[in-house]
């Protein structure tokens, strides 16, 4: 299966999903949203996939949302689209401005919330904005020693998203989460590991992804015979993340985007962006 903004590879039960827009620092546009949604949907139904590893090509894990994005990309089936991508595009509801549940970024976030197999982050470079907050939905996170996690929501003129207002305190602890959300604190790989957010830190470079895969495979070898691993881990995840947990996250995500809509309509988004462009050029 071919994609325009990502690449995928199956290896011993692990589906590796690499964000592949290195020239844009792997900032996510509408096409990438739909392609990741398509891969997660297919992986959920594929008995050969035990878990999904989310990582990236290039120096950055993700610079967050692409602010030069063309939203129409999500609704237009293009010649290079895979059949899975085209299927997702045709199923998208028409966006209604007063109903954030129809907005593509909300639907993208919901694909993470609803994913029913282990989702593992392999953070090869800086994770900024939603590049960071999306990792809060990963069951495990590995990081290279050169990365940082940064959520400059105010600088971008938006509000926290990806349920970060709930999950950051849970995954990082209230103090570090508050520093990240309120003060724009950049969190190092060492800090993230100390907080329990990152499981292991490996050396940056070509050996990073192989080291992560080796660590995962070592653990999967203890989860029973290969033919039962997918079924076993799906059962476990249903207990770890119950329906009530998912409903809580779905509701919080929509609240966050209602605030984003409110900020945008008030004109504050443009004011904040203009301010930071003046005092912090580049």
Helices and strands as residue ranges (DSSP letters): E 6-11, E 14-19, G 22-24, H 30-45, E 51-56, G 71-74, H 83-91, G 100-102, H 104-114, E 118-123, E 127-128, H 130-133, G 134-137, E 140-144, E 148-150, H 153-156, H 164-172, H 174-183, E 187-188, H 189-194, E 200-202, H 207-220, H 226-240, H 243-266, H 268-279
